[in-house]
Amino acid sequence: MKITKVSYERLDLTLAVPYTIAYETIDATTNFILKIETDGNLVGYGCSVPDKEVTNEIPRDVINALDSIIIPYLKNKDTFTFALLLSELRTLLGKKSSCLAMVDLALFDLISKKAEVPLYKFLGGYRSSIPTSITIGIMDLVDTLALAKEFVTQGFNILKIKGGSDLDEDIAKMIRLHEIYPHVKFRFDGNQGYSVQESIAFVKATSAIGIEIFEQPTKHESEEHLGQVTGQVDVPVMADESIKTLTDAFRLAQNERVDMVNIKLQKVGGILSATHISSVAKAAKMETMVGCIDECGLGISAGLHFALSIPNIMYADLDGHLDLMEDPFTNLFRLEKGILYPTDTYGLGYRE
């Protein structure tokens, strides 16, 4: 299939409920939707979500890349040479990971549509559903408990709690949540807010809870600190901000810094790169989770299809779309009692 036309749309989306993490408060997000048309009358869609902290991009970077690099490069290219296209674009785009992810997703959407299967089946179809956590940002205890009650009532059985700004408050919050919901699984994301000593103190104080995942408690710039935490606690420590490339994955594995990795398609440059990172994690016996940022339904659908396709992906944190207002990409998948299911529609599930 030859590419005949490439265009894009910018979506500035507001969150219904702003949330706070250790280093910022988020109340809106910008998504870019790439549309690739072909001579076979098939259309592929991809999503870019620039984030200064996660992807090292701002919206202007994506616009510049689209206008000056991506659109001119893709015209008249053969979609089935996607490995070549993505390799050359990686060189042209540099570290603009969400820009590369946007093209990657659109190409995989096209190819699986051509194969007339949902993308997760084209990629391997290892499973047909996966439970997801739902996130509670940093807020006071009363609001945390109220939101937890709402989510548990909706059927969610995995709660991811954000912290990292107040150790004592985080400990008290987790203990209280476990007291009220002893059968709920809890994950805790320090968002780089703790020192090594604080990380260890948090794990010791919450040992009775059985926290499932302890995510990125220390700064990503000080990777050895993450390794020190991993070596001194008995809960799985996960890298998030510390893993953005295949080289990062290899280094973390080689130095035994963490037990788990969080693969976000926007952060690593799409499905092809994510597959390579997953393979490194598997070889190193590191468990893998597919996460997200504030992505519309199209981006979340891509994360879901990838998570369903790979055997060693055991966890999902795909809730970034839930608070977005006026998201045009609904009904690409189903969320029932905390479990995500794809549809039978070809590709990523979207068609105009």
C-alpha positions in Angstrom: 0.0 0.0 0.0 1.4 3.4 -1.0 0.8 6.4 1.1 -1.2 9.0 -0.8 -2.0 11.6 1.8 -0.9 12.5 5.3 -2.7 15.0 7.6 -3.2 15.7 11.3 -5.5 17.2 13.8 -4.7 18.9 17.1 -7.0 18.1 20.1 -6.7 20.3 23.2 -8.6 18.3 25.8 -9.6 19.3 29.3 -9.7 16.9 32.3 -13.0 16.7 34.1 -11.0 16.4 37.4 -7.5 17.8 37.6 -5.0 15.6 39.4 -1.7 16.2 41.2 1.5 14.1 41.1 4.8 14.8 43.0 6.1 17.4 40.5 3.0 19.0 38.9 -0.8 19.4 38.7 -2.4 18.4 35.4 -5.8 19.8 34.2 -5.5 19.5 30.4 -3.7 17.6 27.7 -2.8 18.0 24.0 -3.2 15.1 21.6 -2.3 15.0 17.9 -4.1 12.6 15.6 -2.2 11.5 12.5 -4.2 10.3 9.5 -2.5 8.3 6.8 -4.4 7.6 3.6 -3.4 5.0 1.0 -4.0 3.9 -2.5 -5.8 0.9 -1.2 -8.5 3.0 0.3 -7.5 2.1 3.8 -6.8 4.8 6.4 -4.5 4.5 9.5 -4.6 6.6 12.6 -2.0 7.3 15.2 -1.8 9.4 18.3 1.0 11.7 19.7 0.8 13.1 23.3 3.7 15.4 23.9 4.7 15.7 27.6 7.7 17.8 28.7 8.6 15.4 31.5 7.7 12.0 29.9 8.5 12.5 26.2 10.7 15.6 26.3 8.3 17.4 23.9 5.8 20.3 23.8 3.0 20.7 21.3 5.1 23.1 19.1 7.7 20.4 18.7 5.1 18.0 17.3 3.7 20.5 14.9 7.2 21.3 13.6 8.0 17.6 13.2 4.8 16.9 11.4 5.1 19.8 9.0 8.8 19.7 8.3 9.7 16.0 8.6 6.9 13.4 9.0 4.4 14.5 6.2 7.1 15.2 3.5 8.9 11.9 4.4 5.8 9.6 4.4 4.3 10.6 1.0 4.5 7.8 -1.6 6.1 5.4 0.9 5.2 1.7 1.0 3.5 1.0 4.4 4.7 -2.6 4.4 8.3 -1.4 4.8 7.3 -0.1 8.2 10.6 -1.2 9.9 12.6 0.8 7.4 10.3 3.8 7.7 10.4 3.9 11.5 14.2 3.4 11.6 14.8 6.3 9.2 12.2 8.5 11.0 13.9 7.8 14.4 17.1 9.3 13.0 15.3 12.3 11.5 13.1 12.9 14.6 15.8 12.4 17.3 14.4 12.1 20.7 10.8 13.1 19.8 9.3 9.8 21.0 5.6 10.7 20.7 6.1 11.9 17.2 7.6 8.5 16.3 4.9 6.7 18.2 2.2 8.5 16.2 3.6 7.2 12.9 4.2 3.7 14.3 0.6 3.4 15.5 -0.8 4.6 12.2 1.3 2.1 10.3 0.3 -0.8 12.5 -3.3 0.3 12.3 -3.1 0.2 8.5 -1.3 -3.1 8.2 -3.7 -4.9 10.6 -6.7 -3.4 8.7 -5.2 -4.8 5.5 -5.0 -8.2 7.3 -8.6 -7.7 8.4 -7.9 -8.4 12.0 -7.9 -6.4 15.3 -4.3 -5.2 15.9 -3.8 -7.4 19.0 -4.4 -10.5 16.9 -2.0 -9.2 14.1 0.6 -8.8 16.8 0.1 -12.2 18.3 -3.2 -12.3 20.1 -1.8 -13.8 23.4 -4.9 -12.8 25.5 -8.3 -11.2 24.9 -8.6 -9.0 28.0 -6.5 -7.5 30.8 -7.4 -5.8 34.1 -6.3 -2.2 34.5 -5.5 -0.1 37.6 -7.2 3.3 38.0 -5.2 6.2 39.4 -5.8 8.4 42.4 -3.6 11.5 42.4 -2.2 13.4 45.4 -5.0 14.7 47.5 -6.0 14.8 51.2 -7.1 11.6 53.0 -10.8 12.5 52.9 -10.9 13.1 49.1 -8.7 10.0 48.5 -11.1 7.8 50.4 -14.1 9.2 48.6 -12.6 8.6 45.2 -11.4 5.1 46.2 -15.0 4.3 47.2 -16.3 5.6 43.9 -13.8 3.5 41.9 -14.4 0.3 44.0 -18.1 0.7 43.5 -17.5 0.9 39.8 -15.9 -2.5 39.9 -12.2 -1.6 39.9 -10.1 -4.0 41.9 -6.7 -2.4 41.4 -6.0 1.2 42.7 -2.8 3.1 41.9 -2.1 5.8 44.4 0.2 8.7 43.6 2.5 10.1 46.2 6.0 11.2 46.8 5.5 14.7 48.3 4.8 13.8 52.0 6.1 10.5 53.3 4.1 10.4 56.5 0.9 11.3 54.7 1.5 8.7 52.1 2.0 6.0 54.7 -1.1 6.9 56.7 -3.2 7.1 53.5 -2.1 3.6 52.3 -2.7 2.0 55.7 -6.2 3.5 55.9 -7.1 2.5 52.3 -6.0 -1.1 53.1 -8.1 -1.2 56.3 -11.2 -0.2 54.4 -10.5 -2.3 51.2 -8.5 -5.3 52.3 -9.2 -7.2 49.1 -8.2 -4.4 46.7 -4.8 -4.6 45.1 -2.7 -1.5 45.6 0.0 0.0 43.5 2.0 3.1 44.6 3.7 5.6 42.4 6.3 7.8 44.1 6.8 9.8 40.9 10.5 10.4 41.8 9.5 12.2 45.0 11.5 10.1 47.5 15.0 9.6 48.6 16.4 6.1 49.0 15.9 6.3 52.8 12.3 7.5 52.4 11.6 4.8 49.9 12.8 2.1 52.3 10.8 3.7 55.2 7.7 3.7 53.1 7.9 0.0 52.2 8.7 -1.0 55.8 5.7 1.0 57.2 3.3 -0.4 54.6 4.6 -4.0 54.6 1.3 -5.4 55.9 -0.6 -4.1 52.8 1.2 -6.3 50.2 1.7 -3.4 47.7 1.8 -5.0 44.3 4.1 -2.5 42.6 6.3 0.3 43.9 6.8 2.6 40.9 9.7 5.0 40.4 10.2 6.3 43.9 13.5 8.1 43.2 14.8 10.5 40.6 15.4 9.1 37.2 18.7 11.0 36.9 20.1 9.0 39.8 19.5 5.5 38.6 21.8 3.9 41.1 19.4 5.2 43.8 16.7 3.2 42.2 18.9 0.1 42.4 19.6 0.8 46.1 15.9 0.8 46.8 15.4 -2.4 44.8 18.2 -4.2 46.7 16.7 -3.3 50.1 13.0 -3.8 49.8 10.8 -6.9 49.4 8.2 -5.4 47.0 8.7 -5.2 43.2 10.2 -1.9 42.2 9.3 -0.6 38.8 11.1 1.9 36.5 9.0 4.4 34.7 10.7 7.7 34.0 14.0 5.8 34.0 13.1 3.8 31.0 12.6 5.6 27.7 14.7 3.7 25.2 15.9 0.2 24.4 19.3 1.2 25.8 17.7 2.2 29.1 16.1 -1.2 29.3 19.3 -3.0 28.7 21.2 -0.9 31.2 18.6 -1.4 33.9 18.6 -5.1 33.3 22.3 -5.4 33.1 22.8 -3.6 36.4 19.8 -5.2 38.1 18.3 -1.8 39.0 14.6 -2.8 39.1 12.2 -5.8 39.1 9.8 -4.4 36.6 9.5 -1.9 33.8 6.6 0.4 32.7 6.4 0.6 28.9 4.4 3.6 27.6 4.1 3.7 23.9 4.3 7.5 23.8 7.5 7.4 25.9 9.4 4.7 23.9 8.3 5.6 20.4 5.5 3.1 19.6 4.8 -0.6 19.3 7.9 -1.7 17.4 10.3 -0.2 20.0 8.1 -1.4 22.8 8.3 -5.0 21.5 12.1 -4.8 21.6 12.0 -3.5 25.1 9.6 -6.2 26.2 12.1 -8.8 24.8 14.9 -7.4 26.9 12.7 -7.4 30.0 11.7 -11.0 29.3 15.4 -12.0 28.9 16.2 -10.3 32.2 13.2 -11.8 34.0 11.8 -8.3 34.6 8.0 -8.2 34.7 6.3 -5.7 32.4 3.4 -3.3 32.6 1.9 -1.2 29.8 1.1 2.3 31.0 -0.1 5.5 29.6 -0.2 9.3 29.9 -3.2 11.5 29.3 -4.1 9.9 26.0 -7.4 9.9 24.2 -9.2 6.7 23.4 -7.1 6.1 20.3 -3.8 6.1 22.3 -5.3 3.9 25.1 -6.5 1.5 22.4 -3.0 1.1 21.1 -1.6 0.4 24.6 -4.4 -2.2 25.1 -3.7 -4.0 21.8 0.0 -4.1 22.6 -0.6 -5.4 26.1 -2.9 -8.2 24.8 -0.3 -9.4 22.3 2.8 -10.1 24.4 3.0 -13.0 26.8 5.3 -11.4 29.4 3.1 -8.3 29.9 1.3 -9.1 33.1 0.0 -5.6 34.1 -1.8 -2.7 32.6 -2.3 0.9 33.8 -4.5 2.2 31.0 -6.9 4.8 32.4 -5.6 8.0 30.9 -8.7 8.6 28.8 -11.3 8.3 31.6 -11.3 12.0 32.7 -10.9 13.5 29.2 -13.8 15.7 28.2 -15.0 15.6 24.5 -12.7 12.7 23.6 -13.7 11.9 20.0 -12.4 8.3 20.2 -14.9 6.4 22.3 -16.1 2.8 21.8 -12.8 1.5 20.6 -12.8 -0.9 23.5 -14.9 -1.9 26.5 -14.1 -1.3 30.1 -16.2 -3.5 32.4 -15.5 -3.7 36.2 -11.9 -2.7 35.8 -11.2 -5.1 32.8 -10.4 -3.9 29.3 -11.7 -5.7 26.3 -10.9 -4.9 22.6 -13.6 -4.9 19.9 -13.6 -7.1 16.8 -13.1 -4.0 14.6 -10.0 -4.2 12.5 -6.8 -2.3 13.4 -7.1 -0.1 16.5 -10.8 -0.2 16.3 -11.5 3.3 14.7 -13.1 4.0 11.4 -14.8 7.2 10.3 
